[in-house]
Structures are given as C-alpha cells and as structure tokens.
C-alpha cells in the first residue's frame, strides 16, 4: 500500500504524504460530508461511536 501510494503521489507531484495522513484526510472529508458514523465505519472501527483519541479535523499543515 505504501509503495503504491508513493508512486501515485509522486506522479501527481505531491511529496511528504504518509498513508496515515492520507487515511486521516479521507476520514475528515467523509466525516464532513456524510457524518462521523460512516467515517468510523469506513476506518474499520468496530464501534462507530468510538474513535479513540483521534478527531476528524482540518489538516494542520
């Protein structure tokens, strides 16, 4: 997964993005457009009400 993501990002001219950053960005977009429950479900959480200490928010960088 990491190698494929790196190849796609390099092809698009994007650098310094990790799979975790990509995952959080997608989760944030899903949360903003479809809600926390769907975002948690897509991330594979068994309890969609619980996301641990992770919050969906705009990127800080």
Buried (B, 14 or more C-beta within 10 A) or exposed (E): EEEEBBEEBEEEEEEEBEEEEBBBBEBBEBBEEEEBEBBBBBBEBEEBEEBEEEEBEEEEE
